[in-house]
Amino acid sequence: MRRVWIRELSGWSGALALALITVAQVASSARSELLFRDADSLIVAMFSRSLLSGRPQDWAMSSVLFLPESTAFTALDTVLPLDVNGLLAVSAVCNLLALYGALRVVAGRRREGSAPVAWSLVGLGAFSLLAMTDASGSRDALELASLLLTTTYYAATVLAVVLSVGLVRRVIDRDHGGVALLVGLGMTAAVSTLSNPLYAAWATVPIALLLSVMLLRSPQRIRTAMLLVVLLIGTALGFLGRIPFQAWIANTGAGYVRPALWADSLGYYTHLFADRLSTPLGVVGSLIVVALLVLAVIRTLRAADPGSAFVAGAGWLMPALVVIGAIALGTHAARYLQPLAFAPVLALVAMPRAVPVPVRVRSLLAAAAAVLLAFGGALSVPRLVSASETTDPDLVCVTDWVNASGRTGAGQFWTVRLPKMHLDDPARLVQVDHELNGYAWLVDRNDFDVGEVSFLVEDAQSVAWDLPAPATPDEVIDCGRYRILDFGESTLPIGPQRS
């Protein structure tokens, strides 16, 4: 028993080192824009801060409610004395640690001749390497692995999908029992669907399809049928659970489904893939994904037991269904294709067999790997701290001016959210569109109660203002990439809300 705990603890230690190395590398690249400054990426931090303030809440969310992400971030914010960037960095490390935990569940229980801890680390290493090939600052790039490091781009859903595969595999591998695992699967499906309906597309559909095939061929028909029923019921309960949150859901996601635009969607994703192949890192990342997909297919065909076949099958079926579905529905968002990054990694933990090498050689290799990971993790901490503490003088200029003014201003979505997040009182900046209508999207609608503003914040991403009445600012404050249009004693009325 003691050796088992030592082995598991070693796995988590290695996972922590890999997480630190990966997050430090991504945070030190242009991809840091998505980690710390992107308008979309700040929703969980903004929501968490609003909850902790104790003020009344009236949020306008997208189809995603970010419930697990917000719970985790709020917990971190409560116990850690860090600023927003520091919390976002810690959250990224925690997400990768959680992925290791989910992969460890997928790898199954340790048996004679197996090495689930080692292969779980290998799986995390492959995913981390894939994330480190993501080097652009664009949210629309086909750089999918690094999205797990953010609090916004469906991290909890990714983890839930991998965990669901692991829970199903654990039930399949058991000779009897497994009630707790079935309950865990149902709860995972319910909470994940409640928070993000994409869980149904990423997990429920492919897992249900695989279980249906197994139901026709496997001698364990009752157990397989129970898994299928629990998964479907959990997903259905998740959709029902969204009903009380309808007032907060500003967009159900139905508008994203446009089958008539499938050809445009195909062209869009083809263009993203071509861009991915235009850089050496992109080529490396693409080759990693292709190699893992081939391995998943091979291991599906060669699997010696149903559990291994199921995991390997999920490794290639999930990406295939998601890509086909995304194109067929006419979508235009790279983030929907994230199974292309995480699902193929399942091939590495589908059959976690121990490599037959002498004990002395295995010990030396394990010791060398431990030293390298520890050294790399230790060196990555100051890199990560430095990346999270990078000063943004333009941002500071805006926040200092707004804090000192004691007045309320406004700005457009892509411009205003970063300054809004870093203000002493986020309500001092109201989110509007270019016509000064309240833009109720991923924001607390109580902000619009102020009714009028006396200055506007703009940058290169802002659409030219079309104000309801002619207005000339008394002063224009230059803050680098930002400009503050100060109307002094004059005020501008905020128009009706839209999303």
N, C-alpha and C positions, 0 to 999 in steps of 0.2 A: 504493500500500500504506500509506503514511504517513497519508493522509487516512482510510483505513478504520480504522486504529487510533485515530486522534483521534476519529472518530465513535463508535466502540464505547466508548472511554473516557469520552466525554461522556455516553453513555447510562447507564453505570454510576454516574457521578457524580450524574446527575439522579435515578437510582433510590435512591441513598444519601440524598439530600436528602428525597425523598418518604418513604422509610422512617422517617427521623428525625422528620419532621413528623407522620406517622401514629401512630407509637408514642408520641410525646410527648402527642399529643391523647388517645389512648385511655387512656394511663397516668394522665392528669390527670382522668379522668372516673371515674364509679362502676365502670366496666369494669375498673379497676385491681384489683378484687377477684379477678378471674379470672387476672390476670397474676402477682400477687404473693402472694395469701393463700388462694386456694381450695384445699380439701383435695385434690381431684383434680389440680389444676394442679401439685402439688409432686412427683409421682411420679418424674419424670425427674431432678429435682434431688436427690431423696433417693437414688435408685438410683446416680446418678453419684458422690455423696459416699461411698456405701457401697463402691463399686468402688475409689475412690481410697484408702480407708482400709486396704485390703489384707486385710480380714477375710474369712472364709469366707462365701460367698453362698448363700442358700436362699430365693429370692424367690417370693412368690405374686403372679403377674401376672393381669391379666384376659385376654381373648382377644387383646389387643394387647401386643406385647413391647417396643415403643418402641426398637427397635435403632438405627435411624438417628438418632433424636432424642437418645438417650443417648450415642451416639458423638460427635455434634456438641457436646453440652453438656459432656461430659467434656473434650473438646479445649479448649473455652473456659475451663473451670475450671482446666485445667493451665497455660495461658499468661497468663491475665488475673488480676491481683491484686484481684479484686472480691468483695464479699459475694454472698449468694444473690440478692438483689433486683437487684443490678447485673448479674449474669450473666443473669438472666431478661430484663432490659431489652435487653441486647446480643443475646441469642438472638432476641428479637422482631424487632429490626432485621435480623438475618441472615436470618430467615425471609422477610421481604419482599424482601430483595435476591435470595434464591434464587428467589422467584417471578418477579422480573424476568428472571433468567437463563433460567428455564423458558419464559416468554413469548417471550423472544428466540429460543429454539430453535423455538418454534411459528411465529413470524413468517417463518422461512425465510431463505435466503441473499439477500443484496442483489443486485438485478438492476436493469437500466435501467428507470427509472420507478417504482421501489419505494422505500419508506422504512421498513424493518423496525425500525430503532432507535427512530425517532420513535413509531411505532405501539405498540411494546412499552412505551414510557414512558406513552403514553396509556392502554394497558391497565392498567398498574400504578396509574396515577392514578385510573382508574375504580374499581379494587378498593380503593384507599386511601380514596377518598371514601366508598365503601360501608362500610368498616370504621369510619370516623369518625362514621357515623350510629348506631353501636352505643354506647349510653350507659347501659345498666342493668348492675347487678352480678350478674344472675341467669345461672347456667349453663344454665338451661332456656329462656331467651328465644330467639326466632327471630332472633337477631343473630349471623349465621354468619361473616361476613368476619373479624371480630376474633378468632375462634377460632384463626386461623392464627398469631397473635402469641404464643400459648401454646406450651409445649413438650409439652403433653399431648393436646390435642384434635386429633390426627391430622395435624399439620403436615407431616410427612414424606410421608404418604399423599397429601395435597393436591398437594404439589410433584411427587410421582412421577406422578400422573395427568396433570398438565399437561405434564410432560416426556415422557411416553409419547405424548401427542398430537403433540408436536413431533417426536419421533423418527420416528413413522409418516409425518408430513407430509414430512419431509426425504427419506425413502426414496421416497415417491411422486413427489416433485418431480425426483428424479435420473433421468438418461437411462440410467445403468448404474452398477454397483458398489453401494456402501452396506453392505458386510459389517460394518464397525465400528458402523454405526447399528443394524443388526439385532442384533448382540451386545449393544449398549447397551440396546436395548428388552427383550431377554430377561433381562438382568441386573436391570434396573429392575423388571420384573414379578416376578421370583423373590424379590428382596430385599424388595420392598414387600409381597408376599403373605405371606412368611415373618413379617414384622413385624406386619402388620395385614391380615387376610382381607378387610376392606372394600375393598381395592384391586380385588378380583375383581368386586365389585358396582359400584364407581364407575368403573372403567376397562375391565377385561377384557370385561364383558358389552356395554356400549355400543360400544366400539371394534370388538369382534368382529362385532357386528351391522352396523355401518357398512361394515366390510371385506367382509362377506358380500354386502351389496347391491352394492358396487363390483365384487366378483368376478363378478357376473352381468352387469354393464354395461360394465366397463372393459376396454380392450384390453390392459392390463398385468396379465393374469390370473396369470401366474407370480409376479410381484413381490408382488401383493396376497395371493396364497395363502401366500407365504413369510412375510409380515408376520403373517398370521393364525396360522400354525403356530407361529412364534416366540413370539408373545404367549401362546398357549394352553400351550405347553410351559413357558415361563417361569413362568406362574401355577401350573401343576401342580407344578413343582419347588419352588416356594415353599410349597405345602401339604405336600409331602413333607418339606421342611426343618423343618417345625414339630414333626415327630415327636420328635426328640431333646430338644425343649424342653417336652415334655408335663408333666414334673414341676413346671415353673414356671407352667404355665397353669392357674390355679384355676377358670377358667370358659371353656369353649369358645365361648360365645356362642349355643349352641343354645337355651338357656332364654329368649333374647330373641325367638325366633321363635314367635309365637303367632297364626297366621292367623285363628283363631276370634274374635280381638279386633279385627278390622279396623275395625269400626264405632267402637269406642272410640278406636282410633288416629286415624281420620278426625276425630272430634270433638276429640281432643287437639291435633292439628296445626291444625285450624281455629281453635281457641281461641288458640293461639300466634300465628297470623296476625292475628287480631283485635286481640290485644294489641300487635302490631307496628304496626298501623295507628292505634293510639290516641294516638300521639305524632307531632308534626311531623317529627322526624328519622326516625321509622319510615316515615312516608309517603314522604319523600324517598328513603330506601333502597329501598323497594318499587318506586317509580317507576323508579329506576335499573335494577333487575333486570328489570322488564317491558320497558323500552326496549331493553335488551341482548338479551333473548330474541327480541323482534320483529326486531331487526337480524340476529340469527343465522339466523332463518328466511328473511329476505329474501336474505341473502348465500348461503344454501344454494341457493336457487332461481336466483340470478343468477351464481353462480360460473362463471368462464371456464375453470377447470382443476380436475382431480380433487383436488389438494392443498387448494385453497381450499374446495372443497365439503366435503371431509372435516372440516376444522377447524370450519367454520361449522356443519356438521351435529352435531358433538360439542357445540357450544355450547348447543344446545337439547335434544338427545336425552338427554344425561347427566342434566340436572335432571329431565326428564320421567320417565325410567325410575326414578330414585332415589326420587322422590316417590311414584310408583305402587307401587314395591316396598316402601317403608317402611310404607305404609298396608296393603298386602296382607298383609304379614308381621306386622301388629299391633304394630309397635314404638312406643315412647314416649320418644324422645330426639331433641331438636332437632339435636344434633351430627351425626346420620346424614344430614341434609339439606344438608351443606355444598356439594355441587355446585351448589346454587341460587345460591351466592355467587360461586364462582370459574369455573364452566364458562361462563356467559354472557359473561364477559370475553373468551373466545376469539373472539367475533365481531369484536372490534376488531383482532385480528391475523390474521384469516383472509385478508384481501385488503389487505395493507399498501401500498397505492398512494400514491405521492407526490402531494401536492396541487399542481396546476399554478398556482403563484404566481410572480411575478418574483423573481429571485435576491436582489435587495436587500431586498425585503419579507420573504422567507424568512429571510434573515440577521438582520434586525432582530427578527423574532419569536423566533428561536432564542436570540438574545442576551438579550432581555427575559425569556424563560422561564428561562434559565440564572441570571440575576441574582435573579429571584424565588425560585427553588428554593434557591439558595445562601443567600440571606438567611433564608428560612424554615427551612432546615435548621440554620443557625447559631443562630437564636433558639430552636430546639427542643431543643438539647442541654442548656442549663441547666434547662429545664422537665422533661426526662426524668430528669436527675440528681436534681432536687428530688423528683419523684414516687417514684423508687426509694429515696431516702434518708429518706422520711417515717417519723418515729419512731412506734412503736406502744407506748405506755406500758403497756398491759395485757399485751401479749405479753412485753415486757421484764420485767415483774413476775413472770410465771410462769417464764420461763427463768432469771432470776437466782435465784429461790427453789429451783428444781430443781437447778441447777448447784451451789448452795451446800449443798444437803441431803446430797449424796453417796449418796442412796437412789434406789430405782426405784419409779415410780408408773405409773398407767394412765389411759386416757381413751378415749372413743369416737371413731370415725373422723372425723366432721365437726368434732370439737372438738380432737383431740389432734395432728393432723398438722402444723399450723402451728408450735406450740411445739416439737414433736419435731424439725422441720427445723432450727430455730434453736438447739438445745441444743449444748453442747460435745460431748456424747455422746448421739446420738439414741436409743440403746438404753435410756436412763434413763426413757423414756416408752413403755409398751407399749400397743399398740392392741387394745382389747377391745370386746365388745358390752355392753349394759346389764346382762347377767347375769354379767359378768366372765369370759366365755369368750374365748379368744384369737381375734381377728378377723383371719384370714389373708387380707387383701385389699390388694394393692398395697403390701406390706410384707415385710421380711426376717423369715422365720419363726424365725431364730435368736434374735430378741428374746424369744420365749416360753420360752426355756430357763431364764430366771430363776425361773420357777415361782410367785412370789408378789410382791406389791407392798404398800407401806405408805402410799400416798396416792393420791387420785383427783383428776383435773382435769375440771371440767365447765363448761358454759356454756349459753346458751339453746337451742342445738341438741342438747344431750344429752337422751336419753330417761331418764326417772326410773329410778334404780338399783334393781335387784332382786338383791341380793347373796345369795350362797349361805348365809350365816349372819348373824344380827343383828350389826350393827357400828355403833358410834357414834364419829364422829371426835373426837379429843382437841382439835382446833383447826380452825377454818375460816379460811383466809387469803383476804381479799378482794383480787382483782386486776382490778377494773373489770368487764369483761364475763365474766371467768373467776372461778371459785372453786376453791380447792385444799382438799380434805377430807383433813386430815392425821390418820392413825391412830397416829402416834407409833411406839411399840415393837411395836404389834400389826401383824400382816400378814394380807393377804387372798390366798387361793390363786387362781391363774389356772386357769380351767376348760379343757376340751378345745378344740382349734382348730376353727373353722368358717370358711366363706367365703361 
